[in-house]
């Protein structure tokens, strides 16, 4: 778990039923929520707690700790809840002294738009991870995304630009895998040559996308 500053600690618990009412939960969402023991808004990271300049696009990150009755992520419930929280979010699940995490890139406007897939880390023993010295909510959000996605962010890119690059990397990895398979089974020399040329192009693009600026 990240070592967030004590200035960000809130530790406010809520009833699961309160959220179910707020999001007009369907039968399936209510069933999924039965996995939950308690919900706590553990940390709120904002400009005030960081002693930083306010950013209208990245005002708050809610770190939400969900204690579970069983070793299963209530993904359906969380996805529905996330649409109704007009701030950036980071979910931590606790079960039997193990934790799992879940995050998706969000764009906050008059509504919350989920701008990426949800990245979910398997249950594991808790380890303490230091937050680098940053001076904005945006940079902490980008750091958390980078840790959970597993691709190092560039210092100069915004969280939105980072996720766009991640999607491009994932697309290229798929194209590389598909092309490598095609090369294996292709019997025509001319077609195999074309596939190899395409593969070299994809790999060159991937190297550039994976590059991390100094």
BELNORPE-V661365 format. One record per residue. RES is the residue in three letters. PSI is psi as a letter, one per 20 degrees, with the letter a starting at -180 (999 if undefined). Layout:
res=RES psi=PSI
res=RES psi=PSI
This chain:
res=UNK psi=q
res=UNK psi=q
res=UNK psi=m
res=UNK psi=q
res=UNK psi=q
res=UNK psi=h
res=UNK psi=i
res=UNK psi=i
res=UNK psi=p
res=UNK psi=g
res=UNK psi=k
res=UNK psi=p
res=UNK psi=q
res=UNK psi=q
res=UNK psi=p
res=UNK psi=h
res=UNK psi=h
res=UNK psi=g
res=UNK psi=h
res=UNK psi=h
res=UNK psi=g
res=UNK psi=h
res=UNK psi=j
res=UNK psi=l
res=UNK psi=p
res=UNK psi=r
res=UNK psi=g
res=UNK psi=h
res=UNK psi=g
res=UNK psi=h
res=UNK psi=g
res=UNK psi=h
res=UNK psi=i
res=UNK psi=i
res=UNK psi=i
res=UNK psi=p
res=UNK psi=g
res=UNK psi=q
res=UNK psi=p
res=UNK psi=p
res=UNK psi=n
res=UNK psi=g
res=UNK psi=q
res=UNK psi=o
res=UNK psi=o
res=UNK psi=r
res=UNK psi=h
res=UNK psi=g
res=UNK psi=h
res=UNK psi=i
res=UNK psi=l
res=UNK psi=r
res=UNK psi=p
res=UNK psi=p
res=UNK psi=o
res=UNK psi=h
res=UNK psi=h
res=UNK psi=m
res=UNK psi=g
res=UNK psi=q
res=UNK psi=p
res=UNK psi=p
res=UNK psi=o
res=UNK psi=o
res=UNK psi=p
res=UNK psi=o
res=UNK psi=p
res=UNK psi=q
res=UNK psi=h
res=UNK psi=r
res=UNK psi=l
res=UNK psi=p
res=UNK psi=p
res=UNK psi=m
res=UNK psi=g
res=UNK psi=g
res=UNK psi=g
res=UNK psi=g
res=UNK psi=h
res=UNK psi=g
res=UNK psi=g
res=UNK psi=h
res=UNK psi=h
res=UNK psi=j
res=UNK psi=o
res=UNK psi=l
res=UNK psi=r
res=UNK psi=q
res=UNK psi=q
res=UNK psi=o
res=UNK psi=p
res=UNK psi=p
res=UNK psi=p
res=UNK psi=p
res=UNK psi=p
res=UNK psi=l
res=UNK psi=j
res=UNK psi=q
res=UNK psi=q
res=UNK psi=q
res=UNK psi=q
res=UNK psi=p
res=UNK psi=q
res=UNK psi=q
res=UNK psi=p
res=UNK psi=q
res=UNK psi=p
res=UNK psi=p
res=UNK psi=c
res=UNK psi=h
res=UNK psi=r
res=UNK psi=o
res=UNK psi=p
res=UNK psi=o
res=UNK psi=j
res=UNK psi=r
res=UNK psi=r
res=UNK psi=p
res=UNK psi=p
res=UNK psi=p
res=UNK psi=p
res=UNK psi=q
res=UNK psi=p
res=UNK psi=r
res=UNK psi=q
res=UNK psi=p
res=UNK psi=q
res=UNK psi=p
res=UNK psi=p
res=UNK psi=q
res=UNK psi=p
res=UNK psi=r
res=UNK psi=o
res=UNK psi=r
res=UNK psi=k
res=UNK psi=q
res=UNK psi=h
res=UNK psi=g
res=UNK psi=h
res=UNK psi=g
res=UNK psi=g
res=UNK psi=h
res=UNK psi=g
res=UNK psi=g
res=UNK psi=g
res=UNK psi=g
res=UNK psi=g
res=UNK psi=h
res=UNK psi=h
res=UNK psi=j
res=UNK psi=p
res=UNK psi=p
res=UNK psi=q
res=UNK psi=q
res=UNK psi=h
res=UNK psi=i
res=UNK psi=q
res=UNK psi=r
res=UNK psi=h
res=UNK psi=g
res=UNK psi=h
res=UNK psi=g
res=UNK psi=h
res=UNK psi=g
res=UNK psi=h
res=UNK psi=g
res=UNK psi=h
res=UNK psi=h
res=UNK psi=g
res=UNK psi=h
res=UNK psi=g
res=UNK psi=g
res=UNK psi=h
res=UNK psi=g
res=UNK psi=h
res=UNK psi=g
res=UNK psi=g
res=UNK psi=g
res=UNK psi=h
res=UNK psi=h
res=UNK psi=h
res=UNK psi=h
res=UNK psi=g
res=UNK psi=g
res=UNK psi=i
res=UNK psi=p
res=UNK psi=i
res=UNK psi=p
res=UNK psi=g
res=UNK psi=g
res=UNK psi=h
res=UNK psi=h
res=UNK psi=g
res=UNK psi=g
res=UNK psi=g
res=UNK psi=h
res=UNK psi=g
res=UNK psi=g
res=UNK psi=g
res=UNK psi=g
res=UNK psi=g
res=UNK psi=g
res=UNK psi=h
res=UNK psi=g
res=UNK psi=h
res=UNK psi=g
res=UNK psi=g
res=UNK psi=g
res=UNK psi=h
res=UNK psi=i
res=UNK psi=p
res=UNK psi=p
res=UNK psi=q
res=UNK psi=999
